[in-house]
Amino acid sequence: MNDSVTPVVAGMDRRPGRPRDEDLPPRILSAVVALIDEDTEVTTRAVVERSGASKAAIYRRWPSLTALVAESLDQGRLTFDGLVLSTAKDAMKLG
């Protein structure tokens, strides 16, 4: 029998290692949107400082800073009754 097989927990496959923090991607994306809204340069270091995530956590989820910024911009483009919101600040005004 192969002892290296990862056990199945509660009917779900489980990857080895610590489970990923599901709250981390939204925090990272929000940090990028905030940096953009503040007209601050978006660097990995700035995202790390703002989000509390590590560089490794960021690059495990996005292959590049460009991909992260692109997804962040998609998060900031919410529609509300046909109105396109260009910034997170616009979205907060409606909420």
C-alpha positions as CSV (number, residue, x, y, z in Angstrom):
1,M,0.0,0.0,0.0
2,N,1.2,3.5,-0.8
3,D,1.7,5.5,2.4
4,S,2.2,8.8,0.6
5,V,-1.4,9.2,-0.4
6,T,-3.1,12.2,1.1
7,P,-6.1,11.1,3.2
8,V,-9.6,12.3,2.3
9,V,-11.2,14.5,5.0
10,A,-15.0,14.7,5.3
11,G,-15.4,13.7,1.6
12,M,-13.1,16.4,0.3
13,D,-9.6,16.1,-1.2
14,R,-7.1,18.0,0.9
15,R,-3.9,19.3,-0.3
16,P,-0.8,18.8,1.9
17,G,0.3,21.7,4.0
18,R,-1.5,24.5,5.7
19,P,-4.9,25.4,4.2
20,R,-5.0,28.7,2.3
21,D,-6.5,31.8,3.9
22,E,-9.6,32.4,2.0
23,D,-9.8,36.0,3.3
24,L,-6.4,36.9,1.8
25,P,-7.2,37.4,-1.9
26,P,-9.9,40.0,-1.2
27,R,-7.6,41.8,1.2
28,I,-4.9,41.9,-1.5
29,L,-7.2,43.1,-4.2
30,S,-8.6,45.8,-1.9
31,A,-5.1,46.9,-1.1
32,V,-4.3,47.3,-4.7
33,V,-7.5,49.2,-5.4
34,A,-6.8,51.5,-2.5
35,L,-3.2,52.2,-3.7
36,I,-4.6,53.0,-7.2
37,D,-7.3,55.3,-5.7
38,E,-4.7,57.1,-3.7
39,D,-2.6,57.6,-6.9
40,T,0.2,55.7,-5.1
41,E,2.7,53.6,-7.1
42,V,1.6,49.9,-7.0
43,T,4.6,47.8,-6.1
44,T,4.8,44.4,-4.5
45,R,6.2,46.0,-1.4
46,A,3.3,48.5,-1.1
47,V,0.8,45.7,-1.6
48,V,2.5,43.6,1.1
49,E,2.5,46.5,3.5
50,R,-1.1,47.5,2.9
51,S,-2.6,43.9,2.8
52,G,-0.5,42.2,5.4
53,A,0.2,39.4,2.9
54,S,3.6,38.0,2.1
55,K,5.2,38.3,-1.3
56,A,5.0,34.5,-1.6
57,A,1.3,34.5,-0.9
58,I,0.8,37.1,-3.7
59,Y,2.9,35.3,-6.3
60,R,1.2,32.0,-5.4
61,R,-2.1,33.5,-6.5
62,W,-1.0,35.8,-9.3
63,P,1.8,35.1,-11.8
64,S,2.8,38.8,-11.9
65,L,2.1,42.2,-10.5
66,T,0.5,43.1,-13.8
67,A,-2.0,40.2,-13.5
68,L,-2.7,41.3,-9.9
69,V,-3.4,44.9,-10.9
70,A,-5.6,43.8,-13.9
71,E,-7.7,41.6,-11.6
72,S,-7.9,44.4,-9.0
73,L,-9.2,46.8,-11.7
74,D,-11.8,44.3,-12.6
75,Q,-12.9,44.2,-9.0
76,G,-13.3,48.0,-9.0
77,R,-15.5,48.0,-12.1
78,L,-18.9,47.2,-10.5
79,T,-22.1,48.2,-12.2
80,F,-25.0,49.5,-10.3
81,D,-28.2,50.1,-12.3
82,G,-26.2,50.8,-15.5
83,L,-23.8,53.1,-13.8
84,V,-20.1,52.1,-14.2
85,L,-18.2,52.8,-11.0
86,S,-14.6,53.7,-11.7
87,T,-13.1,53.6,-8.2
88,A,-13.7,51.9,-4.9
89,K,-14.6,55.3,-3.5
90,D,-17.5,55.5,-6.0
91,A,-18.8,52.1,-4.9
92,M,-18.6,53.1,-1.2
93,K,-20.7,56.3,-1.9
94,L,-23.5,54.1,-3.1
95,G,-23.4,51.7,-0.2
